[in-house]
């Protein structure tokens, strides 16, 4: 075992370890395609099918983006390195000029003090500039990932909207109140509602898995926090759905 393997035992996975410790995007997309087919067979005219189709296309684009964000963006990295090298070169040239023209007398010391004060300010700005250039690639990747996560968060809320009117209390109530003109149409049976809610729960679960693709190969705290927030949101929405499923399931006993 070399030093790098000793210091970073989880830094690199071999083919056998990565099989079950990494999310496989192709498996997620395959599961999503199968779910879309299941929804189309049972609810061909439902709005949930349209949501699933759009989510499927969004997942494909998100997977491609997550894959593109893994390797370095060499044009951005090379420009940042070149700009940082140029800035450091200018500082070294300025120090060389100062040393070359410095005189050990009263006026030279006075000019040295003035130059030192301004040099400190310039070094601060130089450090900020190098920090900006060094994090330019990470900010570009972060912005792209956050845009995709925002779309995934929005479609999770859309899925939640589609299950709002699937109310088990209305279906199980013995004393039904007459519908008004604005009441939603409720034509599904108990079994159909359970399947509909189950599909919504699966969509939300797959939403979290697609989002996790962005967190799998990054240590960006902002991206990781956004993925965690989305997972918490999905868990909360799924919990409401499973409460309805349990009510319907227990009512059949």
C-alpha positions in Angstrom: 0.0 0.0 0.0 1.5 3.3 -1.0 1.2 6.6 0.9 -1.8 7.9 -1.1 -3.8 4.8 -0.6 -3.0 4.9 3.1 -4.1 8.6 3.4 -7.1 8.4 1.1 -8.5 4.8 1.4 -11.8 5.9 -0.2 -10.3 8.2 -2.8 -10.5 5.7 -5.7 -12.8 2.7 -6.2 -11.9 -0.3 -8.3 -14.5 -1.8 -10.7 -15.8 -4.3 -8.1 -16.2 -1.7 -5.3 -17.8 0.9 -7.5 -20.5 -1.5 -8.6 -22.6 -1.1 -5.5 -21.1 2.1 -3.9 -21.9 4.4 -6.8 -25.2 5.4 -8.3 -25.4 4.2 -11.9 -27.2 6.7 -14.1 -28.2 4.1 -16.7 -30.0 2.1 -14.1 -31.9 5.2 -12.8 -32.9 6.1 -16.4 -34.0 2.5 -17.1 -36.2 2.5 -14.0 -37.7 5.8 -15.0 -38.5 4.6 -18.5 -40.2 1.5 -17.1 -42.2 3.7 -14.7 -43.3 5.9 -17.6 -44.5 2.8 -19.4 -46.4 1.6 -16.4 -48.2 4.9 -16.0 -49.0 5.0 -19.7 -50.6 1.5 -19.5 -52.7 2.2 -16.4 -53.4 6.0 -16.7 -52.9 6.8 -20.4 -54.9 10.1 -20.3 -53.6 11.4 -16.9 -51.6 14.5 -16.4 -49.2 12.4 -14.4 -48.0 10.7 -17.6 -47.1 14.1 -19.1 -45.2 15.0 -15.9 -43.3 11.7 -16.1 -42.4 12.2 -19.7 -41.0 15.7 -19.0 -39.2 14.4 -15.9 -37.7 11.6 -18.0 -36.3 14.1 -20.5 -35.1 16.4 -17.7 -33.4 13.4 -16.1 -31.5 12.5 -19.3 -30.2 16.1 -19.6 -29.3 16.2 -15.9 -27.4 12.9 -16.2 -25.5 14.3 -19.2 -24.7 17.5 -17.3 -23.6 15.6 -14.2 -21.2 13.5 -16.3 -19.8 16.6 -18.1 -19.1 18.3 -14.7 -16.9 15.5 -13.5 -13.7 16.2 -15.5 -11.9 19.5 -15.4 -13.0 22.3 -17.7 -9.5 22.7 -19.3 -10.1 26.0 -21.2 -11.3 27.7 -18.0 -8.5 26.1 -16.0 -5.8 27.1 -18.4 -7.0 30.6 -18.6 -7.1 30.9 -14.8 -3.6 29.5 -14.5 -2.3 31.8 -17.2 -3.9 34.9 -15.6 -2.6 33.9 -12.1 0.9 33.3 -13.5 0.8 36.7 -15.2 -0.2 38.5 -12.0 2.5 36.7 -10.0 5.0 37.6 -12.7 4.1 41.3 -12.5 4.6 41.2 -8.8 8.0 39.6 -9.2 9.0 42.1 -11.8 7.9 45.0 -9.6 10.0 43.6 -6.7 12.9 43.3 -9.0 12.6 46.9 -10.1 12.3 48.0 -6.5 15.5 46.1 -5.4 17.4 47.3 -8.5 16.7 51.0 -7.9 16.7 51.0 -4.1 19.3 53.3 -2.5 20.5 53.0 1.1 19.9 56.6 2.2 17.2 58.6 3.9 15.2 59.3 0.8 15.5 55.6 -0.2 14.2 54.4 3.1 11.3 56.9 2.9 10.4 55.7 -0.6 10.6 52.1 0.7 8.1 52.8 3.5 5.7 54.4 1.0 6.2 51.6 -1.4 5.7 48.9 1.3 2.3 50.5 2.3 1.0 50.5 -1.2 2.5 47.1 -1.9 0.5 45.6 1.0 -2.7 46.9 -0.5 -1.8 45.6 -3.9 -0.9 42.2 -2.4 -4.4 42.0 -0.8 -6.0 42.7 -4.2 -3.7 40.2 -5.8 -4.7 37.5 -3.4 -8.3 38.2 -4.0 -7.8 38.0 -7.8 -5.9 34.7 -7.5 -8.6 33.3 -5.3 -11.2 34.4 -7.8 -9.4 32.8 -10.7 -8.7 29.6 -8.7 -12.4 29.2 -7.9 -13.7 30.2 -11.3 -14.1 26.6 -12.6 -15.8 25.5 -9.4 -18.3 28.4 -9.6 -19.1 27.6 -13.2 -19.8 24.0 -12.3 -21.8 25.0 -9.2 -24.0 27.3 -11.2 -24.8 24.7 -13.8 -25.6 22.1 -11.1 -27.8 24.5 -9.2 -29.8 25.3 -12.3 -30.5 21.6 -12.9 -31.4 21.0 -9.2 -33.8 23.9 -9.3 -35.6 22.2 -12.2 -35.7 19.0 -10.3 -37.1 20.8 -7.3 -39.8 22.4 -9.4 -41.0 19.1 -10.9 -41.2 17.6 -7.4 -43.7 20.2 -6.5 -45.6 19.5 -9.7 -45.8 15.8 -8.8 -47.2 16.8 -5.4 -49.8 19.0 -7.1 -51.1 15.9 -9.0 -51.7 13.9 -5.8 -53.5 16.7 -3.9 -57.1 15.7 -5.1 -56.5 12.0 -4.5 -58.1 12.2 -1.1 -58.9 8.9 0.7 -61.3 10.6 3.1 -63.6 11.5 0.2 -63.5 7.9 -1.1 -64.1 6.3 2.2 -66.7 8.7 3.6 -70.1 7.0 4.0 -71.9 10.4 4.2 -70.7 12.0 1.0 -71.4 15.7 0.5 -72.7 16.6 -2.9 -70.0 17.9 -5.3 -70.1 21.6 -6.3 -69.6 22.8 -9.8 -65.9 23.6 -9.0 -65.2 20.2 -7.3 -62.5 18.1 -8.9 -63.5 15.0 -10.8 -63.0 11.9 -8.7 -63.5 8.9 -10.9 -60.8 6.6 -9.7 -61.4 3.5 -7.6 -59.6 2.7 -4.3 -57.2 0.4 -6.1 -56.5 3.0 -8.8 -55.9 5.7 -6.3 -53.4 3.5 -4.5 -51.5 2.8 -7.8 -51.6 6.5 -8.7 -50.2 7.6 -5.3 -47.6 4.8 -5.6 -46.5 6.2 -9.0 -46.2 9.7 -7.5 -44.0 8.3 -4.7 -41.8 6.5 -7.2 -41.4 9.7 -9.2 -40.3 11.6 -6.1 -37.8 8.9 -5.1 -36.3 8.9 -8.6 -36.1 12.7 -8.5 -33.9 12.5 -5.4 -31.7 9.8 -7.1 -31.2 12.0 -10.2 -30.3 14.9 -7.9 -27.8 12.7 -6.1 -25.8 12.2 -9.3 -24.6 15.8 -8.9 -23.4 15.1 -5.3 -21.7 11.8 -6.1 -18.4 13.2 -7.5 -18.1 16.7 -5.9 -17.1 18.2 -2.7 -18.8 21.5 -3.3 -20.6 22.4 -0.1 -23.2 24.5 -1.9 -24.1 21.7 -4.3 -24.2 19.1 -1.5 -26.4 21.4 0.6 -28.8 21.9 -2.3 -29.0 18.1 -3.0 -29.7 17.5 0.7 -32.4 20.1 0.8 -34.0 18.5 -2.2 -33.9 15.1 -0.6 -35.5 16.5 2.5 -38.3 18.0 0.4 -38.9 14.8 -1.4 -39.0 12.8 1.8 -41.6 15.2 3.2 -43.8 15.0 0.1 -43.5 11.2 0.0 -44.5 11.0 3.6 -47.8 12.7 2.8 -48.4 10.3 0.0 -47.7 7.2 2.0 -50.1 8.4 4.7 -52.8 8.3 2.1 -51.7 4.9 0.9 -51.8 3.5 4.4 -55.3 4.9 5.0 -56.5 3.2 1.9 -54.7 0.0 2.7 -56.0 -0.2 6.2 -59.6 0.5 5.0 -59.6 -2.7 3.0 -59.0 -4.8 6.1 
